[in-house]
């Protein structure tokens, strides 16, 4: 071999090696960053076979984030198309490396799956949501016996009990990195529409890594493989010169798997032999880009309003239940409801109201008979039910006939967690505590905080949550007991540099009166101290203490509140007296305004957005008298729970400021 020829070969090898290094460097090179209108983005070119969801997983952003930055991307992505990807804390790159690209782990969810705790949830509510038991959750998550926190990831046992009703036969799936609606539906051999129907809350915003979705099974429980592990059998005819190794390389399938599918290979490979090749389903994805884009659009599109000519609403309550005077309260609720109906009719709303007495307690025979009528099955909306048995019966009916259902009073039943048609007016107690804890922190993080224990100490669950939140944020607080010398004991804890907020650990009036009297003594002898009070919903009923609230600049929280001095409240009371010849009952909350607010909200929603108003629920606005409304789903398949809350400030100038802290 000549020296020149040898040199040429060596040079070629060096060039190939150099190009290989360049290629590797290019793959590891950080994505180009650009600035548009003051915001930073990665510039990214779409690769063959990629859809919106695979790109969102690559950069750890939501599809909604991509769509906001790239108008028109919801029509599908093209190979080589340039996208602007917003830079977030999670996907920010260093100078030496590109953003982390998630690899889809092979996770077996046949036995257990994961649940991320959200605001308002308890171990009990999670067990109801997934048709399991509290003890089973404790067994897999021992630390939850003490408490759970927002963002905590729990292991949940996969449901094994199969219902006789096919529509109730579900299992659960936690969305993994790189998964799309298309790949999840393929994993379970379902149509994407089946998955969407089982999860009415599923959208581009809620199909996110770590979120759980419900998977329908229409026959019996079966073990499934992740989509990445599933195979599709193809037929290959052997050409002259091919070997098992070359065929395995062609399809990226191990030789052993080909041999297992083709027992005749024991006699050797022959030309024109037809082999069965178990090709990985995920490796065929590149040929299904159009299908995946079509499927992904299901998560983005919203239906238009499905309006009705005449709104039909059923009010189903135990009007004859006299236990504890319930019939008086329900009658007033109905009367307030009628006033809202009249207001809406005067605005041009065409509606029919059907009112029924449904029996009391757990006896649902009368209710079940009523629900069998064609009249009930033609309704657009049902409002009612008081007992858990009544709510369960109406809930089953609403699912079977796809009718929206409002639960007006209960806040403890579990039906809303598994019925996408339900709207629960009362917030979950835990959700209320979560909101209060955050608002307390925002309001008083720079204050001198003092808890006063004594009385019934009936607020310890909330106060424990507030104190934990304060400790997590390194905010000091003090605790003192009510004693005969409280005014002297508290004096040493007060600050002249900050406002001092005092929080009794009991909501009863006697404890509050005692604390107020002691604080007055402190202020009389030490006028330089700024003293504030923080309290509870029931404080709004202690009318004899209202002036003291103003004196101390008091805040209270409540899921309902009526400012009796407001023109709207006075007008409603006068109108109620004119209609019915009597005053409103002295209850808290007031049932007349309760009925009025509920009717105004849901009938306005139906009138404005049709029978599928849940898709626009965040756009429904009314001037409510007593209740703030902010309906949100806790999961992808359940109904809506009202998280509305007021923060009331009795300022030192004698004014009442009602702040809606729902959103």
N, C-alpha and C positions, 0 to 999 in steps of 0.2 A: 504494500500500500504506500502510495507516495505521501511525502510530508504535507503537500498542499491539500490532498484529499482528507488526510487525518485532521488537519487544522480546521477544514470546513465542517467536519462532523462535530469536532469539539465545540466550535463556535455555535453551531446549530443547537447543541445540547444546552450551552450556556444561555442562549437567547430564550429557549423554551423555559428553562429554569427561571430566568429573569421575568418572563411574561407571567409565569405561574405565580411568582411572588407578587407581581403587580396586581394580578387578579385577586389574590387573597387580601391584599391591602385595600383594594377597592371595595371588597365585600365588608371589610371591617371598618371602613371609613365612616365617620359620623355623617348623618344626613345634613344636607345644606339647610341652613336656617335663614329666614328672611323676616323682615319687619313690614307689616301692613297696617296702616292706621293706628300705629302705636302698640300693636300686638305682635308677639313672636310666633312664628310657625316653622314647621319642617316642610320642605318641598319634597314630595314623594311621588314616584312614578309607579302606577299600578302594574303588578306583575300578571302574567297569564293565569287565568282562572280565579283571580281574587275578586271578592265581593266586598260590600261595605263592612260586613261584620268581621271578616277576616282581617281587614285593615284596622278596624277599631280595636281588635284584640292585639294586633301587633304593637300598636302605640298606646294601649291602655287608656283609650278615650272612649266616649260613647258615640254611637252612630249620630245622635242628635248634634254633638259637637262638630262632627265632620260635615253634616248637612248645613249647619249654620255658616260654616266657613267656605262651603263649596255648593252654591245654589245649582240645582240641576242634577246633582249626583244621585238623587233618589230615582232617577230614570235608569240607573244601572251604570256600572263602570266598564271602561274599555281598556284593553291592553295598551300600556304606555301613557294613559291619561294622567295628567299632573293634578295632584291634590295638595291643598294646604292643610296641614295637621297641626292643631293648636298645641303649643308646648305647655305642659303642666308640670307640677312638682313630681308626679309619678313617672313621667317619661322624659324628663330633662336629661340631656346627654353630657358627658364629660368631654374634654378635648380629645381623649384617647379612645373613646368607644361610643358606639351608637346606642340609642335607646334599647332597653331590655326588650327582647322579643320573647313572648310567652310560648313555651312548648306545652302542648296539650298532654297532660299526664294520662296514663291509662288507669282510670279509676273505676273500681267495681262498686256500683251503687245498688246491687241486688240485695245486700244485707242492711246497709246504713247509707245515709246521705247527710249532707251538712245544711245547717240553718244558721243564718246570721241574724242576731237579735236586733229588732228595730224598736223605736219608741213606743211605749205602751204595752209591751208584751210581758207576760209572766210565764213561768214554767207551766202553769195550769192552762193558760190560753194557747200556748204552743202545743201542748198535748191534745187539746181539742182540735186544733187546726190540722194535725196530722193523724188523727184517729189512733193515738197511742195513749199511754198512761204516764202520769207524773213519775211513778217509780221506775219505769223503763228509761226515762230521760235521766233521772238521777243515777241509774246504774251505769249508763254510758258516759255521764258527765258528773262525777261525784261532787265537784266544787259548786254545782248549781244549788245544792241544798242550802247554802248560805244566801246566795243572791245571784242575779244575772245582771249584766250591764249591756247597754246599747253597743252594738258592734261585735259582741262576743260570738264566736262560732261554736255551735253545739253539734254533736253527733246525734242523729235521730234514727231510731230503728225503722226500717222500711216496713210499710204496711203489709200485713199478711192476710188479714181477714177479708174475704171476698164477699161483697154484698150480692144478694140475689137480684138486685136491681142493676141492670147493666150500666146505666148512666152513672152509678155511684161507685163503679169499680175502677179505682185509681191507684197509682203509685206516685212517687215523687222523685224529681230529678234536680240536682243542683247543677247550674250551668257552669261549665268548665272553660278555662282559657281556650281560645280558638274555635269554640263551638258556635254554630249558627242555628237558626231555626230549621234550616234545611238539614244540617247534619243530625240534629236531635231527632227530628221526625224520622230520618232514615234509620237511626239507631233502634227505634222502637217499631219500625215497619209501619209507620202511620203516615197519613197525609198531613201536611202542615196545617191544613184547615181543622183537622181533628185536635191538634195541640192548641190552636187558637181558640177553638170552641170550649175547651176545658179550662182555659185561662182568659176570661174576659178582660182582665186588666193587663194583658201582655201587649207591650208596645216597644218601640225603639228605645225608650227611656228605661223600661223595666226589664228588658232582656239583657241582663248584665251578669258578668262573672260573679259567682257567689250567690245570686238570687235563685230561689227555688220555683219550679213550675210543676204543675200537676199533669201526669201522663195517663190518658185513658186506656184501659184494657177492656175489651169487649167480650172476651171469652173467659179465660182463667189465668191465674198468676203464672208467669213464665220468667225464667232467667234470661237476661239479654246481655249481649256483649256491647261494649262501646262501639260506636260507628267505625272508629279507626281499626278495630279488630275484626270487623265483619268482612266477609269475602263474597265475591260474585264469580260464579263459574263461567269461564269462557272456553271455547273449543279452539284448539290449535292443530293444524295439519303439519306434520313434520316434513320439512324440505330436505333435499339431498345435502349432506355435509353438516347438518345441525347436530348438536349434542345436547344432552340434558342440561349441561352447564350453560351453554349459550342460550337455551330456551329460558332457563331460570333467570339469567341476566336480563333478557328481553322484557320479562314481565315483573322483574324484581320480586320473585317468589322463590323461597328455598327449594333446593332439589328434593329434599325429603318430603315436602308438602305435595309436590307434583307426583312423586312415587306413591304416596299414600292414596292419592285420588285415582291412580291408574295402576291397578295390580298387574296388568299384562306386561308392564315394563320389566317384570322378573325375567322375561324371555329376551330382553334386550330392546333397544330403540330401533325402529325400522322406518324407512322413508314412507310417506303417505299415511303413517299411523296417526289417528286422531286422539289427541290428549285433552283431558279436562284440566284446566289451569285455574286454581283458586286465587283470583286476583283480589287484592285489598280494595274494599269499596272506596276508601279515601283516595287511592291512587287514580281513580276514575274521575275525581272531582273536576279536573281540568276540562273535561268534555261536557260539563254540566253548568257552565257559568250562567247561561241564560236562565236555566231553571232556578239556580240559587238566587239570582237577582230578582226573579219573579216572586220567589218565596219571601225574600227579605222585604219586599215592598208591602207584604201583608202587615208587617210590624209598623209601617210608616203611615199607611193610608187610614183615614177616618171616614166613616160613612157620613153622608149628609143627613140633616134632620129628617126623621120619618114622621111627618106631621099627621095628625088625625083631625077629621072634621069636627067631631064632638068628643071632648075629653070625658071619659067615664071613670069616676072615682068611687071606691067603696070605703066607708068608714065602719069598721067592725069592732065594737067595744061591748064589755059586759055592763050595760047601762043599769041593770037591775041588781047589781051586786052592792048590797047595803053594808057590807062589813067595813067598819071603820069610816063610814060615811063616804065610801068610794063613789057611790052613785051621784052624789052632789058634785064632786070634782069632775067626773066624766061628763056630766050634763053641762057644766060650765065650759069644759074643753070643746064640746060639740057646739055650744053657742058661739064661742069665739071663732071656731072653724067656719060657721055659717056667715059670720061678718066678713071674713076674708073672701068667701065665695061671692057674696054680694058685691064687694069691691071689684073683683076680677070681672064679673059679669057686666058691671057698669063700664069697664074698660073695653068690652067687646069680646071677652073670652066666652066661647060656647062650651058649656060643660053640664054634665049630669052627675048628681051626687046621690049615691045609694047608701042608706044608713041601716045597720042591722044590729040587733041585740044578740050576743053570741053565747050567753050562759056564763057561769063564773067558775073560777078555780081550774082544777084539772079535768073537769067533765067537759069533753070536747064533742059530744055526740051532736049537739045542736049545731055547732060550728061545722062539723064534717058534713052534715046534711045540707047545710046552706051552700057549701063550696061545690056541691055536685050540680048545682043549677047552671043552666046556660047563661043566665044573667051575670053570675059571678065570673064565669070564664071569659066574658067579653070585656072585662074591666081593663083599663090601662094602668091603674094604680090602686093599691090597697094600703090603707093606713089603719093600724089597730093591733089588737092582741095585748094582753097584760101579763098573764101567767106564762111560765116557760112552756107549758103544754099547748096553750093557744098559739104562741109564737112559733113553736115547732110545726104545728099543723098548717098554719098559714104559709110558713116558709116552704114546706114540701109542695103545697099547692102552687106557690109562685114559681118554683123551679119547673114543675111539670108543665105549666102553661106559659112560662116566660113572661110573667107579670111583675112589674116593679112593686116592691113591698117596703113600706116605712114602718119601723118599730119605734113608736113615739116615746115610751117610758122606760123600758128595761135597759140596763147597761151591763148586765152580767150574763145574759144567755150567749151560747156559743154559735148560734145559727149564722151570724154575720160573717164568721170566719170561713164558712164553706158554701155560701150562697151568694153568687155575684149579683143577684137582683135586690139585695137588702140594703137599706139605708137606715142606720141606727142614729137617732137624734141625740141621745145621751152619750157623752164621751166615756171611754174606758177609764176607770179610776187611776190605773197605773199611767196611762197616757197623760192624764191631767197632772199627776205628780211630776212626771218628766218635764212638762211645760213649765210648771211653777218653779221647779228647781233651777231651770235655765234662766227664767225671767228674774228670779231672786238674785242670782249671781250677777246678771247684767245691771240690775238696779242698785245693789248694795256692795259691790266689790270694793268700793273705796270708803265704806262706812265702818264704824265700830259696832260689831254685831254681838248682841247679848240675848241668849235664850233663857227664858224664865220658866222653870219646871214647877208643876204643882197642879192641883185640881184633878181632872180626869186623865190628863196626859193622853188624850185620844188622837193626837196628831203625830205620834212618834214615827209612823211609817214614812210620812212626807218629810218630817224634820230630819230623820236619819238620812234620807236621800239628799236633802239640802246640805247637811253637814259633810257628807262624803264628797259632794261636789265642791264645797269650799276647801276641803283638805287637798283634793286633787289640784286645785288652783293656788295652793299655798296661801290661802286667806285665813287669817286667825279669827277665832270667835271665842266667846266665853259662855259658860252655863252657870246659872245661879238658881237656887230654890226659893220659892215663896216662903217667907218667914214673917214673923211679927215685926222684924226690923229690916224689911226689904229695902226701905228707902236709904238706910245707913249702909247696908251691905252692897247695894248697887253703886253707891257713890264712888267707891274705890275703883270701879271698872269703867267709869265714864271717861270720855275724851273731850277736851276742849278744842282740839284741832279738827275733829271730824264730827259729822252728825252721828248720833247714837241710835241705832234701830233696835227696838225691843220686840222680841217674839215670844209670846206665851205658848207653852206646849199644849194648851187646852183651848178648845173653841167655845167652852160654855160661858154664859154671861156672868156668873158669879166670879169666876176666876178673872175674867177681863175687867170687871168692875174693881176688883181688889188691886190689880196691877195698875189700873189708871189712877186710883186714889193714891197709891204709893208714889207714882211718878209725879203727880201734882205736888206732893210734899217736897220731892227733890227739886222741882223747878222753882217752887216758891222760895227756897233757901239758896238756890244756885241758878239764877236766871241765865247765866252765860252758856249753859249746856243746851245743845240742840237735840231734842228727843223726838223720835219717830216711832210709830207702831206698824207692825205687819201682822195681818190676820187672815181670816177664813170666810168662806161663803156665808155661814150662818150669822156673821157679825152684821150683815145688812138688815137683819130682822130686829136688832136691838135698838129700837127707835129712840129710847131714852138716852143712849150713849152717842148719838150722832154728833152732837156738838163737841163732845170730847174727841171724836175722830178728827174733826177739823182742827181742834186745838193742837193735836200732836202730828198733823200732816200724815194721816194714816193711809196705807195701801192695803187693799184686800184683793184676793183673786176669786173668781167665780165663773162657772160655765153658764150662768144666767144672771141678769141684773136688770132692775127697772129703776130708772131715775124718776121718782114720783113727781118731781118738780118740772119735768120736761113737758113742753106743749103737746107732744105726740101722746105721751102717757095720759095726760089729763083729758085730751080729746077722746081717747079710746074709752076711758072710764065713764065719761059723760055719755058717750054714744051707747055703751053697754047698758047703762041705767035707763036710757031712753027706750032701748029696744025691749028690755026684759023686766023693767020696773023694779030692779033691785041692784045693790052694789056687788062688786066682785067679792068672792070669798077671800078671807085673809089667810092665804097660803103662800108658801115660798118653795118653789116658784109658783106664780099665779097660773091657774089652768086656763082661764079665758085667753090670756095673751099667748100661752103655750099653743093652744089650738089655732089661734090667729096666725102666729109666726110660721107654724108648720105648714098650714094650708097655703099661705102666701108664697112660701119658698117652693114647694113642690108643684103647685098648680102653675106658678109662673114658669118653672122649668119645663113642664109639659107643654105649655102654651108656646114657649119661645123655641124649644129645641125638639119637640116631638117625643115619641116613646123611647127613643134612645138618648135621652137627655144626659145620661151619665157621661157621655163622651165630652160634654161641654159643662160639666157640673161646676168647674172652677170659674165659669163665666156668669153663673146665676147670681144676681145681686138684688136684694130687697132691703127696705128700711125696716128692719125688725124692731120689735118693741122690747123683747126680753132675751132672745137667744141669738148668739152669733153662730153662723154656719160656715164650716169649712170641712167638707167631706173628703176623706182620703181612704184608699184601700190599704190594708195591712199586708196583703199578699196578692199574688197574680190571679187567684181564682175566687177569692172571697168578695164580700160586699164592701160598702162604704161606712165608715164610722166618723161621726162629727168630732173634730178636735177643737171646736170653737171654745174660746175662753176670753173673758174680760179681765182687765187689770184696772181696778177702781182706785182713784186717788181723791181723798177728802182733803183738799188743800186748806192752808191756814187762812185763806180769804173767804171761806164759806162756800166755795164752789165744789161741785162733784165732776170730776173728769173721768169719763168712761172710755178706756182705751181697748180696742179690739186687738188682742194678741193671738188671733187664730192663725195667722200666716207668718 
